[in-house]
Amino acid sequence: MNAASFGTAGLTEVTDPRTGEHLGRVSLLPLTAVEQVARTAAGASPGWARTPTAERCARVLTMADRLEKEAGELAAAFSREHGKTEAEAATELARAVEMLRWSAAAAPELCRASPLPGRAGAEREVVVEPGGPVLAIVPWNFPAVVLARKIGPALVMGCSVVVKAPEETPAIAAAFGRAVTAAGLPPGTVQIVHANPVVSNALVQRPEFTTVTFTGSTRVGRAVAAAAATSLTACVLELGGHAPAIVTADADLDAAVAALVPAKFGSAGQSCGAPSRFLVDRRVHDAFVEKLIQHAPLCDNQRMPSGALGTMGPLNNVRQRQRVHALVVDAVSRGALVRLGGVVPDGPGHYYPATIITDLSQDARVLADEPFGPIAPVLAYDDEDTAVAWANSTGYALSAYVFGDPLRTEHVCRSLNAGSVSLNCAAGAAPDAPLGGRAASGYGYEGGDQGLLAFGRLKIRQRLGSGRGPSQHRTAPVRCPVPEACARALRQS
């Protein structure tokens, strides 16, 4: 079910970021349909919650199969709408399929009752129940994998879902809609809509939703949290980032650059987890910068001297390009040196070159504002305590990267305030690992058992001993779905 099923509040244009070519229009959900959408989700929720976990998981596996079957053709449409290279689009689709399959594999074990030690003659267990209707708000920068990280866990945990999909990349939402149809989910279990900010805010405030999961900017995340609070709706907020990458004097510079270049410039830097501040020991600063310049990608509308195409697509829209360039101009006005890029190119599309800046003043905006583009500011530090202080100086705390001797830099990793710290690597989020930020980067988790439990509700069931022995749900102890700290508190209660 999509926005057009409820009428329309108008149309929004979809364009190719490489050329500005018109690709189509997307229907927007009208404000008058918000109540109906929410009530439809609430009406579908009990039936889906009663569906056995194994069947729910089988339906999600069918969705994954359908999405994988379409992936080859879909990657081209995804690339045209977003600006990613086709290789990046294909990789993201593969990650989305992996996320759906992992969710289906993990849920059966997690949804079983878990015994707690008996207390005062009572048998006790923890039960995970479906959490109720979910509103999932998906961003344009990684629409496939983020949608999979929301819809897969929500469905296997027994929740109906309303997806507020990004208007910029409707091909992905349409593909997930076809996957839902192929899986034969009951009517109303999944609704996919496009909406303007006013309508989106009205959806967030609907009391039918028990969880809102949002990925996007910190500014909008704060508004989502405030709107959800009107109904005391639980939130999972994966917000902005400004990830530091600390390179120590004993780091393998070639390996560091090989890891950091794709992490920084993939999807033209439009990732909240991308390294966006490079803090380099002064003794290796110049060598690192030269290697970074040497390996930085060209835009895919340019040709390298060998004639091979480059590997970085355009920014998604003109507003983003203007914002990125303004950060570069500000840094230069404060004394920074542009070592590569930094110029808005002529020609069609929203291209912006890989840009490397050195000699920055500490008050340069790019060191405080999330760049969300292909800018790599490099700062030299003299001691690692200073590097850690700089790394922790923003309000963001999502991701961080460290390159250096593993034993010697362990204290650096421990000192960084971030939800994820990568040492000598820069891999993306994996399905089985919880992804979450701190402070201005949000709260709650996607991925891993914690991401599944975001869509469940825990219930403690206890009864006086029946003489039947331990809980019949399991014959051997297994991990409890309650985090260990909570389990300790329960044991002490």
VMD Tcl script that draws the C-alpha trace (Angstrom):
set ca {
  {0.00 0.00 0.00}
  {1.39 3.42 -0.90}
  {0.55 7.08 -0.72}
  {-1.41 7.05 -3.94}
  {-3.90 4.61 -2.37}
  {-5.08 7.42 -0.08}
  {-5.22 10.18 -2.67}
  {-2.39 12.65 -2.96}
  {-1.14 15.88 -1.44}
  {0.72 16.62 -4.65}
  {3.70 15.32 -6.55}
  {7.42 15.76 -6.10}
  {9.99 15.52 -8.87}
  {12.68 12.84 -9.06}
  {15.80 13.82 -10.99}
  {19.11 12.25 -11.98}
  {21.89 13.89 -9.88}
  {24.37 13.32 -12.72}
  {22.44 15.17 -15.39}
  {19.46 16.92 -13.82}
  {17.26 14.81 -16.11}
  {13.65 14.32 -15.02}
  {13.07 10.70 -14.01}
  {9.50 10.79 -12.70}
  {7.19 11.99 -9.96}
  {6.26 10.65 -6.55}
  {2.82 10.99 -4.96}
  {2.79 12.43 -1.45}
  {0.48 11.28 1.31}
  {-2.16 13.91 2.21}
  {-2.54 15.05 5.80}
  {-6.14 13.82 5.79}
  {-4.94 10.23 5.29}
  {-2.61 10.10 8.31}
  {-5.26 8.78 10.69}
  {-6.31 6.06 8.24}
  {-2.72 4.92 7.73}
  {-2.11 4.70 11.48}
  {-5.37 2.88 12.15}
  {-4.69 0.43 9.34}
  {-1.35 -0.41 10.93}
  {-3.00 -0.83 14.32}
  {-5.68 -3.06 12.83}
  {-3.13 -5.32 11.14}
  {-0.89 -5.56 14.19}
  {-2.70 -8.20 16.33}
  {-3.04 -10.72 13.51}
  {0.59 -10.41 12.48}
  {1.70 -10.63 16.12}
  {-0.19 -13.93 16.48}
  {1.50 -15.35 13.38}
  {4.09 -17.93 14.50}
  {7.64 -16.60 14.53}
  {8.79 -19.25 12.07}
  {6.19 -18.15 9.54}
  {7.03 -14.48 9.98}
  {10.68 -15.27 9.37}
  {9.85 -17.35 6.31}
  {7.95 -14.39 4.81}
  {10.92 -12.09 5.38}
  {13.20 -14.65 3.71}
  {10.89 -14.57 0.70}
  {11.24 -10.78 0.66}
  {15.01 -11.18 0.66}
  {14.85 -13.65 -2.22}
  {12.68 -11.31 -4.28}
  {14.91 -8.32 -3.61}
  {18.01 -10.32 -4.54}
  {16.35 -11.46 -7.76}
  {15.72 -7.85 -8.78}
  {19.07 -6.50 -7.58}
  {20.88 -6.52 -10.94}
  {18.29 -4.40 -12.73}
  {17.43 -2.38 -9.63}
  {21.04 -1.23 -9.11}
  {20.93 0.81 -12.31}
  {17.69 2.58 -11.33}
  {18.99 3.13 -7.81}
  {22.19 4.66 -9.18}
  {20.27 7.01 -11.50}
  {18.07 8.31 -8.67}
  {20.69 8.58 -5.96}
  {23.98 9.30 -7.72}
  {25.85 6.31 -6.29}
  {27.97 4.38 -8.72}
  {26.28 1.19 -9.88}
  {28.86 -0.80 -7.94}
  {27.97 1.09 -4.74}
  {24.26 0.60 -5.43}
  {24.74 -3.13 -5.98}
  {26.77 -3.43 -2.78}
  {24.10 -1.67 -0.76}
  {21.38 -3.92 -2.17}
  {23.43 -6.98 -1.23}
  {23.79 -5.62 2.32}
  {20.01 -5.09 2.48}
  {19.39 -8.70 1.47}
  {21.92 -9.86 4.07}
  {20.16 -7.82 6.75}
  {16.76 -9.35 5.97}
  {18.18 -12.86 6.05}
  {20.07 -12.30 9.28}
  {16.92 -10.97 10.96}
  {14.97 -14.05 9.90}
  {17.71 -16.34 11.18}
  {18.17 -14.57 14.54}
  {14.56 -13.97 15.58}
  {13.42 -17.53 16.43}
  {16.03 -17.95 19.17}
  {15.57 -14.43 20.49}
  {11.77 -14.74 20.66}
  {11.80 -17.86 22.83}
  {11.18 -17.54 26.54}
  {14.36 -17.41 28.61}
  {14.44 -18.86 32.14}
  {15.65 -16.84 35.10}
  {16.86 -18.44 38.32}
  {14.00 -19.37 40.66}
  {13.27 -17.03 43.54}
  {11.24 -17.64 46.70}
  {9.83 -20.83 45.24}
  {8.68 -19.17 42.01}
  {9.68 -20.19 38.50}
  {10.51 -17.17 36.36}
  {11.12 -16.46 32.71}
  {11.52 -13.53 30.35}
  {9.17 -13.44 27.37}
  {9.66 -11.25 24.31}
  {6.35 -10.08 22.84}
  {5.69 -8.09 19.63}
  {5.98 -4.41 20.35}
  {3.11 -3.15 18.19}
  {2.89 -0.89 15.11}
  {6.13 0.72 13.96}
  {6.74 3.92 12.02}
  {10.02 3.65 10.10}
  {11.43 6.87 8.62}
  {14.13 6.14 6.05}
  {16.76 8.59 4.68}
  {17.81 9.04 1.08}
  {21.54 8.41 1.55}
  {21.31 4.63 2.22}
  {17.66 3.86 1.51}
  {18.02 0.13 0.83}
  {20.15 -1.02 3.75}
  {18.53 1.33 6.27}
  {15.05 0.23 5.21}
  {16.12 -3.40 5.57}
  {17.54 -2.66 9.05}
  {14.12 -1.36 10.08}
  {11.54 -3.44 8.24}
  {13.24 -6.84 8.58}
  {13.63 -6.77 12.39}
  {10.20 -5.19 12.89}
  {8.43 -7.84 10.82}
  {10.18 -10.87 12.31}
  {9.42 -9.52 15.79}
  {5.71 -9.42 14.91}
  {5.13 -5.71 14.26}
  {3.15 -4.07 11.51}
  {5.13 -1.32 9.78}
  {4.47 2.02 8.10}
  {7.49 3.06 6.05}
  {7.94 6.75 5.36}
  {10.25 6.30 2.37}
  {12.56 8.95 0.86}
  {11.13 10.82 -2.10}
  {14.55 11.05 -3.77}
  {14.89 7.28 -4.31}
  {11.42 5.81 -4.97}
  {12.76 2.82 -6.91}
  {14.00 1.27 -3.66}
  {10.67 1.74 -1.88}
  {8.86 0.26 -4.87}
  {11.18 -2.76 -4.87}
  {10.51 -3.40 -1.19}
  {6.80 -3.06 -1.91}
  {7.05 -5.76 -4.56}
  {8.97 -7.93 -2.11}
  {6.19 -7.51 0.46}
  {3.62 -8.56 -2.15}
  {5.71 -11.56 -3.20}
  {5.95 -12.66 0.44}
  {2.16 -12.59 0.80}
  {2.07 -10.51 3.95}
  {-1.46 -9.84 5.26}
  {-3.08 -6.58 4.10}
  {-2.01 -3.57 6.13}
  {1.01 -5.29 7.67}
  {3.34 -3.07 5.61}
  {2.39 0.32 4.19}
  {4.91 2.37 2.22}
  {4.24 6.09 1.85}
  {6.02 9.27 0.80}
  {5.24 12.42 2.75}
  {6.29 16.02 3.29}
  {7.63 17.14 6.70}
  {4.24 18.30 7.99}
  {2.60 14.96 7.22}
  {5.60 13.04 8.56}
  {5.35 14.95 11.83}
  {1.65 14.10 12.05}
  {2.47 10.41 11.58}
  {5.04 10.53 14.36}
  {2.44 11.96 16.76}
  {-0.13 9.22 16.14}
  {-0.71 7.21 19.34}
  {-1.17 3.97 17.38}
  {2.58 3.68 16.86}
  {4.49 2.10 19.73}
  {7.93 2.68 18.18}
  {9.33 5.28 15.79}
  {12.64 4.39 14.19}
  {14.31 7.31 12.44}
  {17.59 7.70 10.59}
  {18.60 11.19 9.55}
  {20.02 14.49 10.73}
  {20.34 15.47 14.37}
  {18.17 18.52 13.78}
  {15.26 16.48 12.45}
  {15.89 13.73 15.00}
  {15.29 16.17 17.83}
  {11.98 17.16 16.23}
  {11.00 13.49 15.83}
  {11.78 12.80 19.51}
  {9.72 15.80 20.60}
  {6.75 14.78 18.43}
  {6.89 11.16 19.60}
  {6.95 12.31 23.22}
  {3.39 13.60 22.88}
  {2.25 9.94 22.92}
  {5.20 8.59 24.93}
  {6.20 6.62 21.85}
  {9.54 4.83 22.07}
  {12.20 6.01 19.61}
  {15.27 4.59 17.96}
  {17.26 7.52 16.59}
  {20.33 6.99 14.42}
  {21.43 10.54 13.76}
  {24.38 12.51 12.46}
  {28.05 11.82 12.92}
  {31.40 13.54 12.59}
  {33.74 10.59 12.87}
  {37.39 11.22 13.76}
  {40.13 9.09 12.20}
  {43.28 9.15 14.33}
  {46.47 8.13 12.54}
  {49.43 7.57 14.88}
  {53.13 7.80 14.08}
  {53.50 4.01 14.00}
  {50.54 3.42 11.69}
  {50.92 1.62 8.38}
  {50.08 4.62 6.18}
  {49.44 2.61 3.05}
  {46.98 0.37 4.88}
  {45.36 3.35 6.58}
  {44.82 5.19 3.30}
  {43.55 2.02 1.61}
  {40.89 1.69 4.31}
  {40.03 5.36 4.76}
  {39.64 6.45 1.13}
  {36.62 4.22 0.33}
  {35.14 4.89 3.76}
  {35.47 8.65 3.28}
  {34.56 9.04 -0.37}
  {32.11 6.17 -0.87}
  {28.66 7.51 -1.84}
  {30.42 10.87 -2.24}
  {30.90 11.09 1.52}
  {27.15 11.12 2.21}
  {27.32 8.82 5.21}
  {26.92 9.65 8.89}
  {29.54 7.04 9.77}
  {32.16 8.20 7.28}
  {35.49 9.46 8.65}
  {35.21 13.23 8.44}
  {38.12 14.58 10.53}
  {41.60 13.16 9.98}
  {43.82 13.68 13.03}
  {47.38 12.72 12.09}
  {50.57 12.66 14.12}
  {52.68 15.57 12.93}
  {55.63 13.26 12.24}
  {53.70 11.44 9.49}
  {51.25 14.19 8.53}
  {52.85 15.22 5.24}
  {53.40 11.65 4.08}
  {49.80 10.76 4.92}
  {48.44 13.77 3.03}
  {50.46 12.92 -0.07}
  {49.17 9.34 -0.05}
  {45.62 10.57 0.49}
  {45.93 12.92 -2.50}
  {47.41 10.15 -4.63}
  {44.56 7.72 -3.95}
  {41.56 10.08 -3.80}
  {38.95 9.17 -6.43}
  {37.85 11.23 -9.39}
  {34.20 11.87 -10.10}
  {32.65 9.39 -12.50}
  {32.10 12.08 -15.13}
  {35.87 12.55 -15.34}
  {38.53 10.37 -16.89}
  {41.82 9.43 -15.34}
  {44.96 9.78 -17.49}
  {44.76 6.08 -18.27}
  {41.24 6.57 -19.65}
  {39.57 4.58 -16.87}
  {36.44 6.02 -15.28}
  {36.64 7.38 -11.76}
  {34.78 5.89 -8.84}
  {32.80 8.66 -7.11}
  {29.33 9.80 -8.09}
  {27.72 13.22 -7.56}
  {26.07 14.55 -4.44}
  {22.37 13.83 -4.37}
  {21.08 17.38 -4.73}
  {22.18 20.93 -5.36}
  {21.50 22.05 -1.78}
  {23.96 19.49 -0.49}
  {26.62 20.64 -2.94}
  {26.13 24.27 -1.92}
  {26.45 23.32 1.75}
  {29.62 21.29 1.18}
  {31.27 24.04 -0.83}
  {30.34 26.63 1.81}
  {32.28 24.61 4.40}
  {35.35 24.64 2.15}
  {35.06 28.39 1.53}
  {34.74 29.00 5.27}
  {37.85 26.91 6.04}
  {39.89 28.77 3.41}
  {38.73 32.11 4.76}
  {40.25 31.08 8.11}
  {43.62 30.18 6.61}
  {43.22 26.57 5.45}
  {44.99 25.22 2.37}
  {43.09 23.24 -0.25}
  {45.43 20.48 -1.36}
  {42.97 18.81 -3.73}
  {39.57 19.75 -5.16}
  {37.57 22.49 -3.51}
  {36.12 23.92 -6.72}
  {32.55 23.52 -7.98}
  {32.95 21.91 -11.41}
  {31.34 23.17 -14.58}
  {28.84 21.03 -16.39}
  {25.60 19.24 -15.51}
  {24.80 17.43 -12.31}
  {25.66 17.93 -8.65}
  {29.28 16.79 -8.75}
  {31.81 17.92 -6.19}
  {35.41 16.68 -6.30}
  {37.21 14.79 -3.57}
  {38.59 17.65 -1.47}
  {41.54 17.52 0.94}
  {42.22 20.47 3.26}
  {45.15 21.06 5.61}
  {46.33 23.79 8.01}
  {42.85 24.36 9.38}
  {42.02 26.76 12.14}
  {40.24 25.11 15.07}
  {37.25 27.39 14.52}
  {36.67 26.21 10.94}
  {33.04 25.15 10.60}
  {33.94 21.88 8.88}
  {35.48 20.67 12.16}
  {32.20 21.19 14.03}
  {29.48 20.75 11.38}
  {28.90 17.34 9.85}
  {30.16 17.77 6.25}
  {28.16 14.90 4.69}
  {30.21 15.19 1.53}
  {33.63 14.42 0.01}
  {35.69 16.74 2.24}
  {38.71 15.40 4.14}
  {40.10 17.97 6.62}
  {43.50 16.86 7.94}
  {44.92 18.22 11.21}
  {48.37 17.57 12.66}
  {48.62 16.76 16.36}
  {51.66 16.60 18.63}
  {50.48 14.15 21.29}
  {47.74 11.55 21.46}
  {45.96 13.15 24.41}
  {45.41 16.18 22.17}
  {44.14 13.93 19.38}
  {41.64 12.28 21.71}
  {40.48 15.66 23.03}
  {39.92 16.90 19.48}
  {38.14 13.67 18.55}
  {35.72 14.04 21.45}
  {35.20 17.78 21.02}
  {32.01 17.70 18.93}
  {28.56 16.76 20.14}
  {28.57 13.74 17.81}
  {29.49 10.27 19.02}
  {28.61 7.70 16.38}
  {31.80 6.26 14.86}
  {35.56 6.63 15.25}
  {38.64 5.13 13.62}
  {42.17 4.56 14.90}
  {45.24 3.45 12.91}
  {48.38 2.42 14.73}
  {49.98 -0.33 16.77}
  {47.11 -2.36 18.28}
  {48.64 -2.77 21.73}
  {49.99 0.75 22.08}
  {46.79 2.46 20.87}
  {44.38 0.46 23.03}
  {44.12 3.39 25.46}
  {43.21 5.69 22.55}
  {40.35 3.40 21.51}
  {39.06 3.20 25.08}
  {39.14 6.99 25.43}
  {37.03 7.76 22.36}
  {33.38 8.62 22.93}
  {31.63 6.75 20.11}
  {29.16 3.95 19.58}
  {31.64 2.20 17.30}
  {35.44 2.32 17.29}
  {37.37 0.60 14.48}
  {41.07 -0.17 14.86}
  {43.11 -0.50 11.64}
  {39.97 -1.01 9.58}
  {36.92 0.90 8.37}
  {34.26 -1.72 7.74}
  {30.57 -0.85 7.53}
  {27.90 -1.91 10.00}
  {27.23 -5.66 10.05}
  {23.75 -7.15 10.57}
  {24.72 -8.98 13.77}
  {26.26 -5.92 15.47}
  {24.27 -3.19 17.22}
  {24.68 0.21 15.55}
  {23.92 3.21 17.72}
  {25.19 6.62 18.63}
  {25.49 8.75 21.72}
  {24.75 12.39 22.50}
  {23.87 14.26 19.28}
  {24.22 11.01 17.31}
  {21.05 9.61 18.83}
  {20.05 6.67 21.01}
  {18.84 3.11 20.65}
  {20.25 0.46 18.35}
  {19.74 -1.02 14.91}
  {21.22 -4.40 14.07}
  {22.20 -7.24 16.36}
  {19.98 -8.69 19.07}
  {19.55 -5.18 20.49}
  {18.14 -3.96 17.17}
  {15.60 -6.79 17.11}
  {14.60 -6.17 20.71}
  {13.84 -2.53 19.86}
  {10.66 -3.89 18.26}
  {9.77 -6.22 21.11}
  {8.50 -5.78 24.64}
  {9.81 -7.79 27.58}
  {7.47 -9.43 30.04}
  {8.48 -11.24 33.23}
  {6.31 -14.29 33.86}
  {6.54 -15.96 37.26}
  {4.56 -18.62 39.05}
  {4.89 -20.74 42.12}
  {6.74 -23.96 41.39}
  {4.57 -26.52 39.65}
  {6.91 -29.40 40.28}
  {7.58 -29.72 36.56}
  {11.12 -28.47 36.89}
  {12.71 -25.76 34.75}
  {10.85 -23.95 32.00}
  {9.78 -26.29 29.23}
  {10.58 -23.74 26.56}
  {14.23 -24.75 26.53}
  {16.12 -27.80 27.69}
  {19.46 -26.04 28.15}
  {20.50 -22.56 29.26}
  {20.90 -20.02 26.47}
  {21.69 -16.35 26.38}
  {19.01 -14.19 27.89}
  {17.61 -11.50 25.58}
  {17.82 -9.04 28.46}
  {21.14 -7.15 28.60}
  {23.35 -8.48 31.40}
  {22.99 -5.35 33.51}
  {19.20 -5.75 33.43}
  {19.48 -9.45 34.20}
  {21.57 -8.67 37.30}
  {18.96 -6.17 38.45}
  {16.21 -8.76 38.00}
  {18.14 -11.32 40.02}
  {18.50 -8.81 42.85}
  {14.82 -7.81 42.84}
}
mol new
graphics top color blue
foreach p $ca { graphics top sphere $p radius 0.5 }
foreach p [lrange $ca 0 end-1] q [lrange $ca 1 end] { graphics top cylinder $p $q radius 0.2 }
display resetview
